[in-house]
Amino acid sequence: MPSGTLRPIEDIVEECGIGREHFEPYGRYMGKVDHRYRGRKRGRLILVTGINPTPAGEGKTTTTIGLTQALRRLGKDAACAIREPSLGPCFGVKGGATGGGRSMVEPSDRINLLFTGDFPAVSAAHNLLSALINNHMYHGNPLGMEPKGIMFPRTVDMNDRSLRSIIVGVGERASGVMAPDRFVITPASEVMAILGLSTSIGELKERLGRIVVYARGKKVVRASDLRAQGAMAALLRDAMDPNIVQTTEGAPAFVHTGPFGNIAHGTSSITADLIGLSAFDYLVTEAGFGSELGGEKFFDIVQAQGKFSVNAVVIVATIRALKHHGSGSIEKEDVDAVVRGSDNLLRHVEIVRSFGIDPVVAINLFPTDTERELKALEEILDSHSVRHARSDVYAKGGEGGIALAQEVLRSVGDYTIRRAYDRNMDPREKIEAIATKVYGAGRVTFTERALSDLRLVESTGMSDAYVCMAKTQYSLSDNPALLNAPRGFEVRISSISLSAGAGFIVPMLGDIMTMPGLPKVPASEGIDVDEQGNITGLS
């Protein structure tokens, strides 16, 4: 969208009823809202999740934005809250992550590329702790940490497979202690999770101090033992404040924090949700990837800690993804593949219903869809008493989401969430509950390393922690090639990491990586900037 068509961000904020004293502009079209701000409304939260996607994605963010615009066209006081884009996917597979077509958050090029500096702040705070760990060991190591017991990695917001396993301190004594090390991508950083879950500076510092940096035998060293939490929080001070921008049609949009849904908890910040719910009648937010990933984590981790209600759920589905799951061709008509692949969608409906909410399916339209395919899907949904509506928000903006918005409004209610597990359960039982009840697994196996990690979970006092599963987004199982709606499969837990500050443990399923790699032809090859500073290739 040309910048000349955007409205000054001060005008957007004023219409929200957020006073200037709670707002700081970042240029003409972006700003930050004080994380302490709370309005007087008790808004309704609409969660947008999805089915298992194709590698190109199915338009969940676009649907979130378009649904918000449609609600406003119906006269509703609505805003959206979405995650900040990571440079990894922007330069890797997907390009930009700010929606698409006539349903985007703007200025999209600024949001996609560094934005207000939240991601660099998270990376800096994370890597400060990494530096303090190595510095402590260099200067006598009074806490007695051994290199092999260091649990805290380094981070960078870029897909770089060569950083998955490295050696630091190579060279002379002045280079520091030589030790094995590794990087995770910034959206998988525990600091990112902590930022997204904290609602005050005090809570932020307390969580940062709880980070376990070393554990071996009975010895546990936390960030607080290195007196790191104060300086880390100082780097994150501005990042605590949610960013506010606007959609293509001028709707308010909070864009804050960016944990991945497949290797982290996958939602916008609790603070952005609380501000949005206190300032608007309806807040539309998204959860990363499918209902078994971001959706489950939203119910079992985010909503549990945020203590707000979920009043409606939208599952985004596409004909092309259903044909993919039905082993058909995405590019040509294949009604039979749609019918076969609809099992995947019905499983996601079943998952959402298991949490106590009857969802609405948004059929996100693509130009390759045919009327026969669409009608076949609609007949299947009708036969299973599933609410649904076609959505064309990419091509038509809010107008293309009117039918979806109307169906969502009819589904809004006061629901009691049924969680997949009780926090007081044994950590292994919690993992098994998610794998069997949510994914549909028949058996969960643990490697020797994972069993050792479970013992560490118990010894560090984290038996009551939440569980944040890390697995492929392409399948309900831990095998990306096992498509559609499998049941009775085996899930393998390869290891379990601690995120004590975030309050959860992270079981690693199958071959999932916390540092992705770039594809053979990365999206960065199509990104450019001209003499006037106009960036192309991100959408």
NUSEPA-451850 format. One line per 4 residues: number of its first residue (from 0); for each residue x, y, z of C-alpha. Coordinates in steps of 0.1 Angstrom, whole numbers, plus 5000, padded with zeros to 4 digits. Layout:
BEGIN
NUM = X Y Z ~ ...;
This chain:
BEGIN
0 = 5000 5000 5000 ~ 5015 5034 4991 ~ 5023 5054 5022 ~ 5002 5083 5010;
4 = 4970 5063 5015 ~ 4978 5055 5052 ~ 4964 5076 5080 ~ 4987 5091 5106;
8 = 4990 5067 5135 ~ 4979 5094 5160 ~ 4945 5094 5143 ~ 4942 5056 5146;
12 = 4951 5057 5183 ~ 4928 5086 5191 ~ 4899 5067 5176 ~ 4907 5038 5199;
16 = 4902 5060 5229 ~ 4938 5055 5240 ~ 4951 5088 5253 ~ 4983 5104 5239;
20 = 4999 5099 5273 ~ 4998 5062 5268 ~ 5012 5063 5232 ~ 5046 5069 5216;
24 = 5049 5074 5178 ~ 5076 5056 5158 ~ 5075 5077 5126 ~ 5042 5086 5109;
28 = 5025 5052 5107 ~ 5037 5031 5136 ~ 5036 5035 5174 ~ 5038 5018 5207;
32 = 5011 5017 5235 ~ 5023 5017 5271 ~ 5021 4981 5283 ~ 5004 4993 5315;
36 = 4974 5008 5296 ~ 4940 4992 5303 ~ 4908 5006 5290 ~ 4873 5000 5305;
40 = 4859 4975 5280 ~ 4855 4938 5284 ~ 4859 4927 5248 ~ 4853 4894 5232;
44 = 4882 4874 5219 ~ 4881 4856 5186 ~ 4909 4831 5180 ~ 4920 4823 5144;
48 = 4938 4789 5139 ~ 4940 4766 5110 ~ 4945 4731 5095 ~ 4978 4716 5087;
52 = 4992 4739 5059 ~ 5011 4734 5027 ~ 5046 4749 5028 ~ 5032 4781 5013;
56 = 5007 4787 5041 ~ 4970 4790 5039 ~ 4963 4827 5047 ~ 4957 4826 5084;
60 = 4971 4861 5090 ~ 4953 4874 5060 ~ 4921 4859 5074 ~ 4927 4874 5108;
64 = 4931 4909 5093 ~ 4903 4905 5068 ~ 4879 4893 5095 ~ 4887 4924 5116;
68 = 4880 4946 5087 ~ 4847 4928 5080 ~ 4836 4932 5116 ~ 4842 4969 5114;
72 = 4821 4971 5081 ~ 4793 4955 5101 ~ 4796 4984 5126 ~ 4815 4965 5153;
76 = 4843 4980 5174 ~ 4871 4956 5164 ~ 4908 4953 5162 ~ 4933 4925 5157;
80 = 4965 4913 5174 ~ 4990 4894 5154 ~ 5027 4884 5157 ~ 5057 4903 5145;
84 = 5073 4887 5114 ~ 5107 4870 5117 ~ 5134 4877 5092 ~ 5140 4839 5088;
88 = 5107 4832 5069 ~ 5108 4867 5052 ~ 5141 4859 5036 ~ 5135 4821 5035;
92 = 5103 4804 5023 ~ 5073 4827 5027 ~ 5084 4862 5020 ~ 5065 4888 5041;
96 = 5042 4878 5070 ~ 5019 4908 5072 ~ 4988 4893 5054 ~ 4982 4898 5017;
100 = 4962 4915 4990 ~ 4936 4939 5005 ~ 4940 4924 5040 ~ 4974 4935 5053;
104 = 4989 4954 5082 ~ 5008 4985 5071 ~ 5034 4998 5065 ~ 5041 4962 5056;
108 = 5077 4967 5045 ~ 5087 4983 5078 ~ 5069 4957 5098 ~ 5085 4929 5079;
112 = 5120 4944 5082 ~ 5131 4952 5118 ~ 5099 4972 5126 ~ 5103 4991 5159;
116 = 5133 4970 5170 ~ 5116 4944 5192 ~ 5134 4915 5176 ~ 5168 4930 5178;
120 = 5161 4939 5214 ~ 5152 4902 5222 ~ 5183 4890 5204 ~ 5205 4915 5223;
124 = 5190 4906 5257 ~ 5194 4869 5249 ~ 5230 4872 5237 ~ 5239 4894 5267;
128 = 5231 4864 5289 ~ 5251 4841 5266 ~ 5281 4865 5269 ~ 5278 4867 5307;
132 = 5278 4829 5309 ~ 5311 4826 5290 ~ 5326 4857 5307 ~ 5318 4841 5341;
136 = 5336 4809 5331 ~ 5366 4829 5318 ~ 5370 4849 5350 ~ 5375 4820 5374;
140 = 5341 4803 5371 ~ 5332 4807 5408 ~ 5298 4790 5402 ~ 5316 4759 5389;
144 = 5299 4755 5355 ~ 5313 4729 5331 ~ 5310 4736 5294 ~ 5290 4705 5287;
148 = 5264 4715 5312 ~ 5255 4749 5296 ~ 5219 4748 5285 ~ 5214 4783 5272;
152 = 5221 4788 5235 ~ 5228 4819 5215 ~ 5203 4834 5190 ~ 5200 4852 5157;
156 = 5169 4861 5137 ~ 5180 4844 5105 ~ 5177 4809 5091 ~ 5213 4796 5092;
160 = 5217 4758 5095 ~ 5255 4761 5100 ~ 5249 4776 5135 ~ 5230 4746 5148;
164 = 5261 4732 5164 ~ 5293 4753 5168 ~ 5324 4756 5190 ~ 5332 4789 5207;
168 = 5364 4801 5223 ~ 5386 4787 5196 ~ 5421 4803 5197 ~ 5443 4817 5224;
172 = 5434 4819 5261 ~ 5421 4855 5255 ~ 5394 4841 5232 ~ 5376 4826 5262;
176 = 5368 4790 5273 ~ 5365 4766 5243 ~ 5331 4749 5245 ~ 5303 4735 5224;
180 = 5275 4759 5217 ~ 5245 4764 5194 ~ 5221 4790 5180 ~ 5184 4790 5179;
184 = 5164 4814 5157 ~ 5151 4844 5177 ~ 5114 4833 5176 ~ 5125 4802 5194;
188 = 5144 4821 5221 ~ 5132 4817 5256 ~ 5135 4855 5260 ~ 5109 4859 5232;
192 = 5086 4836 5250 ~ 5091 4855 5283 ~ 5085 4889 5266 ~ 5052 4876 5251;
196 = 5040 4862 5285 ~ 5050 4890 5308 ~ 5026 4918 5316 ~ 5048 4941 5337;
200 = 5085 4950 5341 ~ 5085 4933 5375 ~ 5072 4900 5360 ~ 5096 4903 5331;
204 = 5126 4906 5354 ~ 5114 4877 5376 ~ 5109 4855 5346 ~ 5143 4864 5331;
208 = 5160 4856 5364 ~ 5144 4821 5365 ~ 5161 4811 5332 ~ 5182 4780 5337;
212 = 5216 4785 5321 ~ 5233 4754 5336 ~ 5222 4721 5351 ~ 5244 4692 5358;
216 = 5239 4667 5387 ~ 5224 4687 5415 ~ 5239 4720 5405 ~ 5215 4745 5388;
220 = 5226 4780 5378 ~ 5200 4806 5368 ~ 5203 4839 5351 ~ 5197 4855 5385;
224 = 5229 4839 5398 ~ 5247 4859 5372 ~ 5227 4890 5381 ~ 5217 4893 5345;
228 = 5180 4900 5347 ~ 5182 4937 5353 ~ 5204 4945 5323 ~ 5183 4921 5301;
232 = 5151 4938 5311 ~ 5167 4972 5304 ~ 5173 4961 5268 ~ 5137 4949 5266;
236 = 5121 4980 5282 ~ 5107 4995 5249 ~ 5099 4960 5235 ~ 5075 4955 5264;
240 = 5051 4980 5248 ~ 5029 4965 5221 ~ 5032 4980 5186 ~ 5001 4996 5170;
244 = 4997 5000 5133 ~ 4967 4999 5109 ~ 4953 4975 5084 ~ 4947 4981 5047;
248 = 4913 4996 5056 ~ 4925 5016 5086 ~ 4915 4992 5113 ~ 4937 4993 5145;
252 = 4962 4964 5147 ~ 4985 4953 5175 ~ 5016 4936 5162 ~ 5037 4923 5191;
256 = 5062 4895 5198 ~ 5068 4867 5174 ~ 5072 4832 5188 ~ 5069 4805 5161;
260 = 5040 4781 5165 ~ 5059 4749 5156 ~ 5088 4754 5180 ~ 5074 4780 5205;
264 = 5040 4790 5218 ~ 5030 4808 5186 ~ 5009 4838 5196 ~ 5009 4875 5200;
268 = 5017 4888 5235 ~ 4994 4885 5264 ~ 4999 4923 5270 ~ 4986 4931 5235;
272 = 4956 4908 5240 ~ 4948 4925 5274 ~ 4951 4960 5260 ~ 4930 4951 5229;
276 = 4903 4934 5250 ~ 4901 4965 5273 ~ 4899 4990 5244 ~ 4876 4972 5219;
280 = 4844 4951 5218 ~ 4861 4925 5197 ~ 4897 4914 5194 ~ 4907 4890 5166;
284 = 4940 4872 5173 ~ 4958 4843 5157 ~ 4977 4812 5168 ~ 5005 4798 5148;
288 = 4999 4770 5123 ~ 4972 4744 5130 ~ 4949 4739 5160 ~ 4971 4711 5173;
292 = 5000 4735 5176 ~ 4993 4772 5181 ~ 4957 4764 5190 ~ 4965 4739 5217;
296 = 4992 4762 5231 ~ 4968 4791 5232 ~ 4943 4772 5252 ~ 4967 4753 5275;
300 = 4994 4780 5280 ~ 4985 4815 5269 ~ 4949 4817 5278 ~ 4956 4799 5311;
304 = 4982 4825 5320 ~ 4964 4855 5305 ~ 4932 4845 5323 ~ 4909 4860 5295;
308 = 4881 4843 5278 ~ 4880 4828 5243 ~ 4846 4836 5228 ~ 4849 4822 5193;
312 = 4873 4802 5172 ~ 4879 4803 5134 ~ 4897 4774 5116 ~ 4912 4786 5083;
316 = 4911 4760 5055 ~ 4918 4761 5018 ~ 4908 4738 4989 ~ 4944 4735 4978;
320 = 4955 4723 5013 ~ 4927 4697 5014 ~ 4937 4685 4979 ~ 4973 4683 4992;
324 = 4962 4661 5022 ~ 4940 4641 4998 ~ 4970 4633 4976 ~ 4957 4653 4947;
328 = 4970 4680 4925 ~ 4968 4715 4939 ~ 4967 4732 4905 ~ 4938 4713 4888;
332 = 4903 4704 4898 ~ 4901 4673 4919 ~ 4869 4669 4939 ~ 4878 4634 4951;
336 = 4910 4648 4967 ~ 4890 4675 4984 ~ 4867 4649 4999 ~ 4896 4627 5010;
340 = 4915 4656 5024 ~ 4886 4670 5043 ~ 4893 4645 5070 ~ 4922 4667 5081;
344 = 4899 4696 5085 ~ 4873 4676 5104 ~ 4901 4664 5128 ~ 4909 4701 5135;
348 = 4872 4708 5141 ~ 4873 4678 5165 ~ 4904 4692 5183 ~ 4888 4727 5188;
352 = 4856 4711 5200 ~ 4876 4691 5225 ~ 4886 4723 5242 ~ 4849 4732 5246;
356 = 4842 4756 5216 ~ 4823 4750 5184 ~ 4844 4766 5157 ~ 4836 4783 5124;
360 = 4855 4772 5093 ~ 4867 4800 5071 ~ 4871 4786 5035 ~ 4898 4809 5023;
364 = 4893 4813 4986 ~ 4920 4809 4959 ~ 4917 4816 4922 ~ 4923 4779 4914;
368 = 4892 4768 4934 ~ 4863 4755 4914 ~ 4826 4757 4924 ~ 4823 4719 4924;
372 = 4852 4716 4949 ~ 4837 4743 4971 ~ 4803 4727 4971 ~ 4817 4693 4979;
376 = 4835 4707 5010 ~ 4804 4727 5021 ~ 4783 4695 5019 ~ 4808 4677 5041;
380 = 4808 4704 5066 ~ 4770 4706 5067 ~ 4768 4669 5072 ~ 4790 4672 5103;
384 = 4771 4703 5116 ~ 4801 4725 5112 ~ 4796 4763 5109 ~ 4813 4776 5078;
388 = 4816 4806 5054 ~ 4836 4814 5023 ~ 4861 4841 5027 ~ 4876 4863 5000;
392 = 4894 4889 5021 ~ 4926 4887 5000 ~ 4909 4899 4969 ~ 4881 4920 4984;
396 = 4893 4931 5019 ~ 4866 4935 5045 ~ 4838 4932 5020 ~ 4850 4897 5012;
400 = 4847 4886 5048 ~ 4812 4898 5056 ~ 4797 4863 5054 ~ 4825 4850 5076;
404 = 4821 4878 5101 ~ 4783 4872 5104 ~ 4788 4835 5110 ~ 4815 4842 5136;
408 = 4792 4867 5154 ~ 4765 4840 5156 ~ 4790 4817 5172 ~ 4803 4841 5199;
412 = 4795 4828 5234 ~ 4808 4824 5269 ~ 4827 4791 5269 ~ 4845 4771 5296;
416 = 4878 4759 5283 ~ 4886 4722 5288 ~ 4924 4718 5288 ~ 4943 4689 5273;
420 = 4961 4683 5306 ~ 4962 4693 5343 ~ 4994 4711 5353 ~ 4997 4689 5384;
424 = 5000 4658 5362 ~ 5034 4642 5358 ~ 5054 4658 5330 ~ 5055 4626 5310;
428 = 5017 4622 5314 ~ 5012 4658 5301 ~ 5032 4651 5270 ~ 5014 4618 5264;
432 = 4980 4636 5269 ~ 4987 4661 5242 ~ 5001 4635 5218 ~ 4972 4611 5222;
436 = 4942 4634 5229 ~ 4951 4662 5205 ~ 4973 4647 5178 ~ 4957 4612 5177;
440 = 4989 4593 5185 ~ 4986 4557 5197 ~ 5020 4555 5213 ~ 5046 4580 5227;
444 = 5083 4569 5230 ~ 5111 4587 5247 ~ 5147 4584 5238 ~ 5173 4579 5265;
448 = 5182 4616 5262 ~ 5145 4625 5267 ~ 5142 4603 5297 ~ 5173 4619 5312;
452 = 5158 4653 5304 ~ 5126 4643 5323 ~ 5147 4636 5354 ~ 5162 4670 5350;
456 = 5128 4686 5348 ~ 5119 4670 5381 ~ 5152 4679 5398 ~ 5148 4716 5388;
460 = 5114 4718 5403 ~ 5096 4721 5370 ~ 5072 4692 5373 ~ 5042 4715 5373;
464 = 5054 4734 5341 ~ 5032 4738 5311 ~ 5042 4718 5280 ~ 5051 4735 5247;
468 = 5055 4708 5221 ~ 5079 4714 5192 ~ 5070 4695 5161 ~ 5064 4698 5123;
472 = 5034 4719 5113 ~ 5027 4699 5081 ~ 5012 4668 5099 ~ 4992 4660 5129;
476 = 5020 4636 5137 ~ 5057 4643 5141 ~ 5064 4630 5105 ~ 5058 4658 5079;
480 = 5051 4632 5052 ~ 5022 4616 5072 ~ 4994 4638 5058 ~ 4956 4640 5062;
484 = 4942 4625 5095 ~ 4963 4596 5107 ~ 4956 4579 5140 ~ 4974 4554 5161;
488 = 5009 4565 5150 ~ 5040 4567 5172 ~ 5053 4600 5184 ~ 5090 4601 5193;
492 = 5103 4625 5219 ~ 5139 4631 5211 ~ 5148 4655 5239 ~ 5132 4680 5263;
496 = 5145 4715 5270 ~ 5137 4737 5299 ~ 5122 4772 5296 ~ 5119 4779 5333;
500 = 5114 4817 5328 ~ 5085 4811 5303 ~ 5071 4784 5327 ~ 5071 4756 5302;
504 = 5091 4726 5291 ~ 5097 4720 5253 ~ 5096 4684 5241 ~ 5113 4680 5207;
508 = 5093 4657 5185 ~ 5109 4638 5156 ~ 5135 4658 5137 ~ 5122 4693 5144;
512 = 5149 4720 5144 ~ 5151 4752 5165 ~ 5173 4767 5138 ~ 5158 4764 5104;
516 = 5178 4764 5071 ~ 5172 4784 5040 ~ 5157 4767 5009 ~ 5177 4762 4977;
520 = 5161 4794 4963 ~ 5155 4817 4993 ~ 5129 4844 4991 ~ 5157 4869 4997;
524 = 5167 4866 4960 ~ 5135 4884 4950 ~ 5137 4912 4976 ~ 5151 4946 4965;
528 = 5150 4983 4972 ~ 5151 5012 4947 ~ 5167 5047 4949 ~ 5136 5061 4965;
532 = 5137 5035 4993 ~ 5107 5014 4980 ~ 5111 4978 4990 ~ 5098 4951 4967;
536 = 5094 4913 4969 ~ 5082 4910 5005 ~ 5045 4903 4998;
